[in-house]
Amino acid sequence: METHRPFLRPGEITEIVGPLSSGRTSLLMCALAGLTRSGAVVPLVDTDEVFDPPTAVRAGVELARVLWVRCGGYRERALRATDLLVRCPGFGAVALDVGETPPRLTLGEAFRLKLAVRQRGLALVIVGRRRIVGAGAALAIETTQVSQEWTGPIVGHTRLAGMHTALRVLRERGPRRAEAEAGFSWPWRT
């Protein structure tokens, strides 16, 4: 993978966790933008059907290179779809957004997913409120909202102009490739 996406590692699972509006989905969109611009086809398993294509396009994602798998809130269906997709050839990475109520994975299920990802040599990114694969993840990143920027009339700022997010590495297996703590800003484009 390229250096601007050091958290996506071939053959490894990365978890991005944090509360709502913490920047976890924005970080995923940055990764999807880089992957799709480099020519990769990336399936996005959307458990709660919250993926917003216009926002993804503004983030630089090439939608023609995204396979959007909508699961209608069924967590088991999302996990089965992810398990099938990580075994399919031809993808640069697979993304799973488990939403606000992540499913419970047994140790065996997590190990099986890790083994499939390793055998296929692709990156799996799991985004949600909390971690679900435990020790199966090579890298776990926590996102936290630091501040928001608002714009609008002087009397009352009514439109979100940007958000600043802090990143913290919760778990990292292997050689350290990134700083333990970092941050990024997500400017909203209208």
ABEGO torsion letter per residue (X at the ends): XBAABAABBBGBBBBBBEBBGAGAAAAAAAAAAAAAAAGBBBBBBBAAGABBAAAAAAAGBBAAABBBBBAGGBAAAAAAAAAAAAABBGBABBBBBAEABBBBBBAAAAAAAAAAAAAAGBBBBBBBABBAAEAABABBBBBBBABBBBBEBAABBABBABBBBBBBBABBBEBBABBABBBBBBBBBX
